[in-house]
Amino acid sequence: MGEFLNNNSAVILIGVLLIALGWYAWDYRRSKRALAVFAAVAIVIVGGYAGARHGPSDVGTLAEVDAVLASGVPVVLEVYSDN
């Protein structure tokens, strides 16, 4: 269970936040401003999460990693472990 929570913590947090914001917007549903703010926040959160997702690695071997690091341009290195 702990591994599930760790791997999906962002999705769980987004869900809880959207439920709380939705509840607030529902309580003040007569206010178009509250509904507009809820919609905007939901779009930003979901869009930010979708944009932050990453795809497959750009490099496949250590030689390619060394070449990218030696190229002289800034590099973002993400280390991930399934353990």
N, C-alpha and C positions, 0 to 999 in steps of 0.2 A: 504494500500500500504506500509505503514511504517513497519508493521509486516512482510510482505513478504520480504522486503529488509533486515530486521534484521535477519530473519531465514535463508536466502539464501545469505548472504553477502560474504561468502567464495567462493561460486560457482560463483557469479557475478564477484568478484575480479579475480579469476582464469581465467574466460572467457575473461575479458578485458586484462589481462596480456598476455594470449596466443594469442589473436588477435594482440596486439601490437608487440609481438615477431615474430609472423608469418608474419606480414607486413614487419618488418625489414629483416627477412630472405628472403622474396620474393624479396625485393629490391636488396639484395646482393646474389641472388640465384646462381650466377656463382661461389660463394665461397662455397666449400663443408664444410669448417670450420664453416661458419655461419649457415648452415643447420644442421650440427652435433650439434652445441651448442643449437640451437632451439629445436631439438629433445630431447637432454639430459635434458634441462630445463623443457620441457613439461612432460617428463616421471617422473622427480623428483617431480614436482608440483602435478600432478595427483596422483602419487603413495603416496605422503605425505598426501594428502587429504583423499585418500581411507584408508590409514593406521590409520589416526587419527579418523576416524569414530568409534563410539562406538556401542555396541550392548545392549542387555537388561541388567538390573541390576543384579549384582552378589548376592545381598541380597534382601529378600522380606519382612522382618519384622524388627522392631526396635531391637528385641533381637539378631538377626543375626548381625546387625550393631554394637551393643555393644560387641558382641563376637569377631568380626573382629578387632575393635579398641583396645580391651584388649589383643589381641594376641601378641603384642610386635613387630610386623613388620610394616614397613612404609606403610601408606595407602593414596591413592589419593581419595579425596572425591569431587565429582562433584555435585553441586546443580543446578537443572534446574527447571524453572517455565514456564508454557505456558501462563502466564498472560502478 
